[in-house]
Amino acid sequence: MSRSTEPKPAEPVIAEANRSVRERFPFADTRDLADARRGFMGTASENLIRSADGRVVWDLDAYGFLERECPDTANPSLWRQSGLTADHGLFEVVEGIYQVRGFDLSNMTLVEGERGVFVIDPLLCAETAAAGLALYRAHRGERPVTGVLYTHSHVDHFGGVRGVVTDEDVAAGVPVLAPEGFLEHAVSENVYAGTAMNRRAAYMYGAALPKGERGQIGAGLGQTTSTGAVGLIPPTLDITRTGQTETVDGIRMVFQLTPGTEAPAELNLHFPDRAALCMAENATHNLHNLLTLRGAQVRDPRVWARYLTEAVNLFVDASDVAFASHHWPVWGRDHVLAFLSEQRDLYAYLHDQTLRMLNQGMTALEIAEEIEMPPALERAWHTHGYYGSVSHNTKAVYQRYLGWFDGNPAHLWEHPPVEAARRYVEFMGGPDEVVRRAEQSFAAGDFRWVAQVVAHVLFTDPDHARARQLQADALEQLGYGSENGTWRNFYLMGALELRRGPVGTPTSTVAPDLLAALTLEQLFDSLAIRVDGPRSWDADITVRFDLQDADSVTLRLRNGVLTHTVGDGPAAADPDVGITLAETTLRAVLLGVTAPEELADQPGVTITVGDPAKLSALLGHLGTPDPDFAVVTP
């Protein structure tokens, strides 16, 4: 078997399966293509968007190859979707509402007011957002930004805010609107489990994969994630209820809160004066995730479906167009109604049928294999699993209701991956024999089994050359056949790292603005997550911080647990060290900006009792997350 590190052609069984996709779905239907191009006004003259130091954070022309015929190495349905989402430029939705599309994973929407322009969802990074705003201004004039709205708490909808407004703009009165709970969820998701999520997001979006027919062709929801500077300016106005109306720069907006749908904090909004409905990320041209592969809280499809019904009842009779924070709009009231109704039925069906089947005793894996979607939904392009999939979404519903355990006691206390792998491989005759048999399965086109069984060899012997190559080849073929963009990226990233070694995590959302937005309680919680428990079992350290403009806070490390107490009480009575300081100074120490040893020399800091070295000792029990941990090997 060849040991080349380069991508390989599609195997005949995958090539034939991809060809058969063309016979199953209505590729002659060009309505989406027409809608995706409708209102095109132009695009940027420079295809590379760069950071201040010259690094490329987005390449507008990276996906030009998608204009060619679909090759055997891609699912034609995903190729079609990727071609639509790669289209970039400024588009008019209706008079006064414009979208910048194809400049990042998400869309930026610009609504013209009496004095300037209101920006909705300023992309993932400052560089792409600034480029999008510059494109808008090139076509519509130098209008100032008079307001910003974050539709929900995912980073690709707020991370580029500093590319469109500054802190000074906001301090001078430019409002920043967001749904209630936005800041808590935006910060906690990207910090608490941010390291693990970013590493898995590197697989999910495939930003490190080469772009091309045998590499990354998109992620279904958009092409991939940009790699520029992520920022956050906290909201100045919360949307707290459905029916709330706000007017910014003469723009009237009516809001619908949709918590627990695509994000824990999310909203839809209607522009009554323009008969336009913004669906945020609650209704896009694909099946979305109920549990994203990068990791998140499981979303509730029952609530999601109910909010879509509510949106239909509230807004459709007064809407000539519906647009979202990804993909392209739909025009015409009948089309808007059909689109939102089918999206609603999609999530309701997945929820209800998964519950029906689990109540018959079926496990998550069995449900995922057996469930069939209604033919009417299968025929609609916008219900396809380009981003979320029916397979992993049904598993998410199962997890939401029943958790990880399938009820079989044999699965209650299984060996962890490495120990189980050693035993499996020994039972099967050793690594070489397993690989020999797996090569036969590969030749037979059973790539799912190859990936499953060879993983045991790699978790027994991660340096087994034949196993690494065979696993890479099997994952690659599974990627070539995937209609789901994130599955393709996961498979191809696995193949890439098996062949070439770790490629790192291109996009990090644990940015200074997000850390600065942590409440003190969230900051203490983020430190507690980092305590090396076993190394800290015997530690007992208490540090009291007397804040100059707030209540005192006491940290105690005991039994491997870091707890915090606000105000006076038994926990604060006899600290090992007491320190008076400003909250900004405390944050600087806890975030690693100021070393504990330098604290006593900072202005306004007083050691009131005890040994200041105790603070260094406490912080010394914190571990450092690994942003490049292994995924396809132990």
Long-range contacts (C-beta under 8 A, 24 or more apart in sequence): 1-439, 1-466, 1-469, 1-470, 1-473, 2-469, 3-465, 3-469, 5-499, 5-500, 7-73, 7-210, 7-214, 7-215, 7-476, 7-492, 7-495, 8-214, 8-473, 8-476, 9-72, 9-73, 9-214, 10-71, 10-72, 10-73, 10-477, 10-480, 11-445, 11-447, 11-477, 12-445, 13-445, 14-72, 14-73, 14-445, 14-447, 14-477, 14-480, 14-481, 15-72, 17-481, 18-70, 18-72, 18-74, 18-75, 18-76, 18-480, 18-481, 19-72, 19-76, 21-75, 21-76, 21-77, 21-483, 22-76, 25-77, 25-379, 25-381, 26-379, 26-381, 27-76, 27-80, 29-381, 32-84, 32-285, 32-328, 32-381, 32-382, 33-84, 35-328, 35-329, 35-330, 35-331, 36-84, 36-87, 36-327, 36-328, 37-87, 38-91, 38-328, 38-329, 38-331, 39-91, 39-92, 39-93, 40-89, 40-90, 40-91, 41-89, 41-90, 41-91, 41-92, 41-98, 41-139, 42-89, 42-90, 42-135, 42-138, 42-139, 43-88, 43-89, 43-90, 43-102, 43-135, 44-88, 44-89, 44-103, 44-131, 44-134, 44-135, 49-103, 49-127, 49-128, 49-131, 49-226, 49-228, 50-127, 51-127, 51-228, 51-229, 55-227, 57-125, 57-127, 57-128, 57-226, 57-227, 57-228, 58-103, 58-104, 58-127, 58-128, 58-131, 58-226, 58-227, 58-228, 59-211, 60-88, 60-102, 60-103, 62-211, 62-223, 63-211, 63-217, 63-218, 63-223, 65-211, 65-212, 65-213, 66-217, 66-218, 71-213, 72-480, 73-213, 73-214, 73-480, 74-213, 74-217, 74-480, 74-488, 75-480, 75-481, 75-482, 75-483, 75-488, 77-384, 77-386, 77-483, 78-217, 78-218, 78-220, 78-386, 78-482, 78-483, 78-484, 78-485, 78-488, 79-217, 80-381, 81-218, 81-220, 81-285, 81-286, 81-381, 81-384, 81-386, 81-485, 82-217, 82-218, 82-220, 82-223, 82-485, 84-285, 84-327, 84-328, 85-218, 85-220, 85-221, 85-222, 85-223, 85-326, 85-327, 86-218, 86-223, 89-135, 90-135, 90-136, 90-139, 91-328, 93-276, 93-321, 93-323, 93-329, 94-274, 94-275, 94-276, 94-320, 94-321, 95-274, 96-274, 97-271, 97-274, 97-276, 97-323, 98-136, 98-140, 99-323, 99-329, 100-132, 100-133, 100-135, 100-136, 101-328, 102-223, 103-128, 103-131, 103-132, 103-135, 104-128, 104-129, 104-132, 104-156, 104-160, 104-222, 104-225, 104-226, 105-156, 105-205, 105-219, 105-221, 105-222, 105-223, 105-224, 105-225, 105-226, 105-326, 106-156, 106-157, 106-222, 106-325, 106-326, 107-323, 107-324, 107-325, 107-326, 107-327, 108-132, 108-133, 108-160, 109-278, 109-323, 109-325, 110-136, 110-140, 111-251, 111-271, 112-140, 112-143, 112-251, 113-146, 113-147, 113-248, 113-249, 113-250, 113-251, 114-249, 114-250, 115-143, 115-144, 115-146, 115-249, 115-250, 116-143, 116-144, 116-145, 116-146, 116-249, 117-143, 117-144, 117-145, 117-146, 118-145, 118-146, 118-147, 118-148, 118-149, 118-248, 118-249, 118-251, 119-145, 119-147, 119-148, 119-149, 119-164, 119-165, 120-148, 120-149, 120-151, 120-278, 120-325, 121-149, 121-150, 121-151, 121-156, 121-157, 121-158, 121-280, 121-325, 122-148, 122-157, 122-158, 122-159, 122-160, 122-161, 122-163, 122-164, 123-156, 123-157, 123-159, 123-160, 123-163, 123-226, 124-155, 124-156, 124-159, 124-160, 124-225, 124-226, 124-228, 124-230, 124-507, 125-159, 125-160, 125-163, 125-226, 125-227, 125-228, 125-229, 125-230, 125-231, 126-159, 126-160, 126-161, 126-162, 126-163, 126-228, 126-229, 126-230, 126-231, 127-160, 127-163, 127-226, 127-228, 127-229, 128-160, 128-163, 128-226, 128-228, 129-160, 129-161, 129-162, 129-163, 129-164, 130-160, 130-163, 130-164, 131-163, 132-163, 133-163, 133-164, 145-169, 145-174, 146-174, 146-248, 146-249, 147-174, 147-175, 147-176, 147-177, 147-248, 147-249, 147-251, 148-174, 148-175, 148-176, 148-177, 148-233, 149-176, 149-177, 149-178, 149-269, 150-176, 150-177, 150-178, 150-179, 150-182, 150-186, 150-235, 151-179, 151-266, 151-267, 151-268, 151-269, 151-278, 151-280, 151-281, 151-325, 152-179, 152-182, 152-262, 152-263, 152-265, 152-266, 152-267, 152-280, 152-281, 152-325, 153-178, 153-179, 153-181, 153-182, 153-185, 153-186, 153-189, 153-263, 153-264, 153-265, 153-266, 154-186, 154-189, 154-262, 154-263, 154-281, 155-186, 155-190, 155-230, 155-509, 156-222, 156-225, 157-281, 157-325, 158-186, 158-232, 159-230, 159-231, 159-232, 159-509, 159-511, 160-228, 160-230, 160-231, 161-231, 161-232, 161-233, 162-229, 162-231, 162-233, 162-513, 165-233, 167-233, 170-233, 170-236, 175-236, 175-237, 175-248, 176-233, 176-234, 176-235, 176-236, 176-237, 177-235, 177-236, 177-237, 177-238, 177-239, 177-246, 177-248, 178-235, 178-237, 178-238, 178-239, 178-265, 179-238, 179-239, 179-255, 179-257, 179-259, 179-265, 179-266, 179-267, 180-238, 180-239, 180-240, 180-257, 180-259, 180-265, 181-259, 181-264, 181-265, 182-235, 182-238, 182-265, 183-234, 183-235, 183-517, 184-265, 184-519, 184-522, 185-263, 185-264, 185-265, 186-232, 186-265, 186-514, 186-517, 187-232, 187-514, 187-517, 187-518, 187-522, 188-522, 189-264, 189-296, 190-509, 190-510, 190-511, 190-514, 191-510, 191-514, 191-515, 191-518, 191-522, 191-526, 192-525, 192-526, 192-529, 193-295, 194-508, 194-509, 194-510, 195-510, 195-625, 195-626, 195-627, 196-295, 196-625, 196-629, 197-294, 197-295, 197-296, 197-509, 198-294, 198-505, 198-507, 198-508, 198-509, 198-510, 198-627, 199-505, 199-627, 199-628, 199-629, 199-631, 200-293, 200-294, 200-295, 200-631, 201-225, 201-294, 201-505, 201-507, 202-493, 202-503, 202-504, 202-505, 202-506, 202-507, 203-293, 203-294, 203-489, 203-490, 203-493, 203-494, 203-631, 204-292, 204-293, 204-294, 204-486, 204-489, 204-490, 205-486, 205-489, 205-507, 206-488, 206-489, 206-490, 206-492, 206-493, 207-506, 207-507, 208-493, 208-496, 208-503, 208-504, 208-506, 209-489, 209-492, 209-493, 209-496, 214-476, 214-480, 215-492, 216-488, 216-489, 216-492, 217-485, 217-488, 218-485, 219-387, 219-485, 219-486, 219-489, 220-286, 220-385, 220-386, 220-387, 220-484, 220-485, 220-486, 221-284, 221-286, 221-288, 221-326, 221-327, 221-386, 221-387, 221-485, 222-326, 225-506, 225-507, 226-507, 227-506, 227-507, 229-511, 230-508, 230-509, 230-511, 230-513, 230-514, 231-511, 231-513, 232-511, 232-513, 232-514, 232-516, 232-517, 233-513, 234-517, 239-267, 242-310, 242-314, 254-315, 256-307, 256-310, 256-311, 256-314, 256-315, 258-282, 258-304, 258-307, 258-311, 260-299, 260-300, 260-303, 260-304, 261-299, 261-300, 261-303, 261-304, 261-307, 262-288, 262-289, 262-299, 262-304, 264-297, 268-307, 268-311, 268-315, 270-314, 270-315, 270-318, 270-319, 272-318, 275-318, 275-319, 275-320, 275-321, 276-319, 276-320, 276-321, 276-322, 276-323, 277-311, 277-315, 277-316, 277-319, 277-321, 277-322, 277-323, 277-336, 278-322, 278-323, 278-324, 278-325, 279-311, 279-322, 279-323, 279-324, 279-340, 280-324, 280-325, 281-324, 281-325, 281-326, 282-307, 282-308, 282-311, 282-324, 282-343, 283-308, 283-311, 283-322, 283-324, 283-339, 283-340, 283-343, 284-324, 284-325, 284-326, 284-327, 284-382, 284-387, 285-326, 285-327, 285-328, 285-381, 285-382, 286-327, 286-382, 286-383, 286-384, 286-385, 286-386, 286-387, 286-388, 287-346, 287-383, 287-384, 287-385, 287-386, 287-387, 287-388, 287-389, 287-390, 287-393, 288-387, 288-388, 289-387, 289-388, 289-392, 289-393, 289-396, 290-347, 290-350, 290-388, 290-393, 290-396, 290-397, 290-400, 291-392, 291-393, 291-395, 291-396, 291-399, 292-388, 293-392, 293-486, 293-487, 293-490, 298-396, 298-397, 298-399, 298-400, 299-396, 300-400, 301-347, 301-348, 301-350, 301-351, 301-393, 301-397, 302-347, 302-348, 302-351, 304-347, 305-344, 305-345, 305-347, 305-348, 305-351, 308-340, 308-341, 308-343, 308-344, 308-347, 309-344, 311-340, 312-337, 312-340, 312-341, 312-344, 316-340, 339-382, 342-376, 342-377, 342-380, 342-382, 342-383, 343-382, 343-383, 345-374, 345-377, 346-377, 346-383, 349-373, 349-374, 349-377, 350-390, 350-393, 350-394, 350-397, 351-397, 353-394, 354-394, 354-397, 354-398, 355-397, 355-401, 358-398, 358-401, 358-402, 361-407, 363-398, 363-406, 363-407, 363-408, 364-394, 364-395, 364-398, 364-399, 364-406, 365-395, 365-406, 367-394, 367-395, 367-398, 368-392, 368-394, 368-395, 384-483, 385-483, 385-484, 386-483, 386-484, 386-485, 387-484, 387-485, 387-486, 388-484, 389-483, 389-484, 389-487, 417-459, 417-634, 418-459, 418-460, 418-634, 420-456, 420-459, 421-455, 421-456, 421-457, 421-458, 421-459, 421-460, 422-459, 422-460, 424-456, 425-456, 425-457, 425-460, 428-453, 428-456, 431-457, 431-460, 431-461, 431-464, 431-467, 432-466, 434-467, 435-464, 435-466, 435-467, 435-470, 438-470, 438-474, 439-470, 442-470, 442-473, 442-474, 447-474, 447-477, 447-478, 447-481, 448-478, 450-474, 451-475, 451-478, 455-632, 458-632, 458-633, 458-634, 459-633, 459-634, 462-633, 462-634, 468-498, 468-499, 469-498, 469-499, 471-495, 471-498, 471-632, 472-496, 472-498, 472-499, 475-632, 493-631, 494-631, 494-632, 497-631, 497-632, 498-632, 498-633, 502-628, 502-630, 504-627, 504-628, 505-627, 505-628, 508-627, 515-591, 516-587, 520-553, 520-583, 520-586, 520-587, 521-564, 523-587, 523-590, 523-591, 524-553, 524-555, 524-562, 524-564, 524-590, 527-562, 527-590, 527-622, 528-561, 528-562, 528-563, 528-564, 530-622, 530-623, 530-624, 530-625, 531-557, 531-560, 531-561, 531-562, 531-621, 531-622, 531-623, 532-621, 532-622, 532-623, 533-560, 533-561, 534-560, 535-621, 536-560, 536-621, 539-617, 539-618, 539-621, 541-576, 541-614, 541-617, 541-618, 542-571, 542-574, 542-575, 542-576, 542-614, 543-575, 543-576, 543-577, 543-578, 543-579, 543-614, 543-615, 543-618, 544-572, 544-575, 544-577, 544-578, 544-579, 545-579, 545-580, 545-581, 545-586, 546-578, 546-579, 546-580, 546-581, 546-608, 547-581, 547-582, 547-583, 547-586, 548-580, 548-581, 548-582, 548-583, 548-604, 549-582, 549-583, 550-583, 553-586, 555-618, 557-618, 557-621, 562-618, 562-621, 575-609, 575-610, 576-610, 576-611, 576-614, 577-607, 577-609, 577-610, 577-611, 577-612, 577-613, 577-614, 577-615, 578-607, 578-608, 578-609, 578-610, 579-605, 579-606, 579-607, 579-608, 579-612, 579-615, 580-604, 580-605, 580-606, 580-608, 581-605, 581-606, 589-615, 589-619, 590-619
